[in-house]
C-alpha cells in the first residue's frame, strides 16, 4: 500500500492521535499534579513530538510489514469495507 492512499493516511493519523493522547495522559499522571497545576504547553509539546514520531514510524514501516502503517498483522482498509 502506498503512503499516498486515503486508507493509509487515516490509519497513520489514528495512530498519531492515539499516541498524542497516551503521551499526554502519561505525562500528567506521572507528574501527579492537579488540572490547574499542569504546564499544558509542555505537555502538548512532548505529546506532539510523540505524535510526529508515530507518523514517522508509520511511514518508515510502510514497506516492511504487511499492508498498512503497522509492523503488526493489521491491514489498512477503507472505512466502507465490511466482511
N, C-alpha and C positions, 0 to 999 in steps of 0.2 A: 504494500500500500504506500502510496506517495504521501509525503507530509503536506501536500497541497490539496488533499481531499477534505471535504466537509466532515466526514466521519472521524478522520484522524484529528482534525482541529478540535472538534467537540470533545473527544476523549482526552486529548492533551490538556485542554483548558479545564476540564473537570478535575483532572489530577492536580493541576496547579492550584485551583481554588481550594480543593481539599487540603493540600499541603499548606497553603497560606493560613487556613483556619486552624489546622492542627498545630502549626508552629506558634501561632498567636496564643492559643489556649495553653500550650505547654509553657510558654514564657510567663504568662500571667499566673498560672498555678504554681510554678516554681518560685516565683517572687513572693507569693503569699501576701500580696497587698490587696487592699480594698479597691473597689471600682474607681474611686476618685484619686487614688494614690498612684495609679499606673501611668507610666510615661508612654502614652499612646503613640507618639511619633516614633519612638524607639521600637516599640512592638511592631508597628506597621513596617518599619524599615527592615527589621530582621525577617519578619514573615514574608515580606515582598521579595527579599533575596532568596528565601527558600522556594518561593513560587517560580522565580526565574530559573533556579537550578533544576526544579522539576520539569519545566518546559525544555530546558537544555537536555536533560536526561531522556525525555520522550523523543526528541528529535534525533539524538545520538543512537537510541536503541531501535529506531525505525527499521533498519536493515539487518539487525542482529537476530531478533527473536521471530516469533510468528507475526502474523499480520497485526498491525496496530502499534501504539506508542509504548507498549509494555514488553518486558522481557518474559513475562509470565504467559500462560496459555490463553490470555484474554484476546478476543477478536473485536476490533472496532467495526461496528456495522451501523448503517443508517438507522435513525430513530424509528422509521416506519417499518423496519424489518420485524417480522414475527414468525415464530415456528408454526 
